[in-house]
């Protein structure tokens, strides 16, 4: 069990710690971590939220460094003379999917055996990009990794009523990119997740076992051999 308490009044958190400390000798099995107070004392936290800010209210300037880098001066500039309203962000499954059946036969293995990934946070939202190393794998990846599939890969961490998945493609680097809105709570240091920055989600998703075309598994042997040589 992990207790995560958040409040604007630190005295309430201190009272919680004291109440737990008083029950050390009445603990249930495994309650030994209550003796470790290094993470129990309250600390300030930051919460992230999106907002719109008028460009006309921005104070714009350009800072110029001297040639020797020892001094600088700032020049005031004007905001952009023309602005446009924000458009709705793109989100789509692949425009022209291919039939997954054409990649038969398949074998159940880790998605990470053929795909790499990188993930991180933008406040309360999770970014995760998944990409392959060969053009021959791209049609399969973009057709396989739909928004519904990403929700499936997230397993018990996915909450249909609370989160929203945005999906776009970067075909020139054979990548599918997702944004999972809301999964990191309020974001930054106010998130109750152990992985508050979402850095481990990429490896979590790559460890999910999925049906992978057997023809792709020959490439695994090649990349594995390269890694083995590097280890020596």
N, C-alpha and C positions, 0 to 999 in steps of 0.2 A: 504494500500500500504506500502511496506517495501523497502527501498533503501539500497542496499549493494554495496559499492564501495571499490575496491582493487587496489592499485598502489604501485610502488616502491618509489614514491616521495610523502612524507606526505603533502607537500605544496598543492598538487592538492586536497587532501581530505579536508584540511582546507578551501580551496577556495570553495569547494562544500558546506560545513557547513555554511560558511558566506553567500553564495548565497541563501541558504534556510532560514537563519535567517532574511535576508532582506525582505522576503516575508511573514513573520508571520502575518502581518496585512492585507495581501491580500489572506489569506488562503482559501482553500475550506473546507467544513464541515468535521470535524473530524481530522483536521490537527494540533490538539493541541499538539501532541507529539514532534513537532519541538521545543517546549520550553525546552525540557529535553535534555541537552547536555551530560549527563553522558556516553552515548554510541556513541556519535558523533565524538569525537576526535580520530584521527588515532592511531592505536597501531601496534606494530610489529606482523607479522604472520609467521607461518611455513608452508611450502608446502612439501608434501611427494611424493617421486617417487622411483620406484624400480630400482635396478641396480645390476650388477654382479661384484664381487670383487675377484680377484685372491687369492686363499688361500696361495700361496707362498709369497704374500705381507703382510700377517697378522703378527703382532707382538704379539706372544703368551707368556703368563706368568702365573704362579700360585702363588697366594698370600697365605702365611701361617700365621695364628695368633698364638701368644704365648698362653700358657695354661691359663694365667690370662686375656687374651684378651686386654692387654695394649700395645702390640707392634706387629709388623708384618714385614715380609720380603718377597720379591718377587724373584722367581726363573724363569729365562728365559727358555722357552721350544721351541721345533721346531714345525712347522706346520705339519699336518698329512702327512705321507710319500706317501700316495696314495689317489687319488681323482677320482671322477666319474662325468661325465657330468650330468647336471640336466635333469630329464625326464619330460615329459608333465604331468601336474597334472590330476588326475582322475576326471571325471565328467560323471555321468550316471543317467538315470532313473532306477528304480528298475529292477533287472535282471529277476525276475519271478513274475510279478504282478498278483494279483488275480482279479477276476471280481468284480467291484464295485457293480454290480447288486445283488450279493449274499447277500449284507448287507441291502437289503430292508426289511421293510419299513424304510424311513428316515424322519427326521424332520429338518426344517431350524432353526438353532441356531448358537450361537457363536462357532467358532473353539476352542476358549479358554475354553469352558465349558468342553472339554475332553482332551485338550492338553496344555502343558506348553511350554515356550519358553524363549530363552535368545539371546540377540543380542548385537553387538558392532562393533567397527571400526577396520580396519587395513589400515590406511591411507585413500585413496579414496574409499576403498572397504568395503562393509557391510557383516558381518558374522551374520547368524541367524540359530540357532538350534531349532528344534521343536520336542518334545518328548511326549509320552503318559505314563500313570501310570500303565497300565495293558498289559500283553503280548497278551491278546485277542484282543486288539485294534491295535496291531502293523501291521498286514497284511493290514488292512484298511488304516492306516496312510501312509505306504510306497507306496501303490498303488495309493492313492489319491493325495499325495504331489509330483507331477512331476515338472519339471522345468517350463513347461507351466502354471501349476497351481500357482506357486509362482509369476510369472509375473502377473497373473490375480489377486492374492491377493494384490499385490502392487498397483493396481488400476491406478490412474492418475500419480502416481510417477514413473511408469515404462515407459521407453523410448526404444523402440525396436532397434533403430539405434545407441544408445549411450551406452547401458549397455549390460552386458553378465552375465548369471547365471551359476554358477558351483554347482553341486549337488553330494553329497556322502551320504552313510548310515553308521550308527553305530548300528548294530542290537543287540549288547549285552546290550545297554542301551535304545533300542527302540526309536532311534532318527534319524531324517533326517536333514542334515546340508547343508545350502546354503551359497554361497558367491556371492554377487551381485557386479560385478566389475564396478567401475566408478560412482556409485550412490551418493557418498559423495563428488563429485567434486574433488578438489585437496587435500582434506583431512585436518585433524587437524584443526588449527585455520584459514586456508585459505578457508574453506568450507563456502558457502553461506547459507547452510541449518541451520534452527533454531536448529535442533537436529544434530549437526555436528558430534557427536560420534555414532549416530545410535542406542542409547540405547532405544529409544521409539518405534522402529520398531517392536520389538517382541510383545508388547501389541497392536500395531496397527493391525498387522496381526491376532492376537488372537481375535480381536473384529470384524473381518469379519464374516458375517453370511453365513454358508455353509450347505449343506445337511449332517446331521450326523445320523448314524444308531440309531434307537430308542432303540435298546437293550443296547447301550452304555449309554443312559441317566439315567438308573437306578444307575449307578456308580456316577453320578452327585449328586443325593440325598444323597448318603453315604458320599461323601467328604464334601458336604455342611453341613451335620449334625455334622461332626467332627469340622468344622470351627465354627459353632454356639456354640458348647460346649466350645471351646477355648475362644470365646469372653466373656464368663461369668467368 
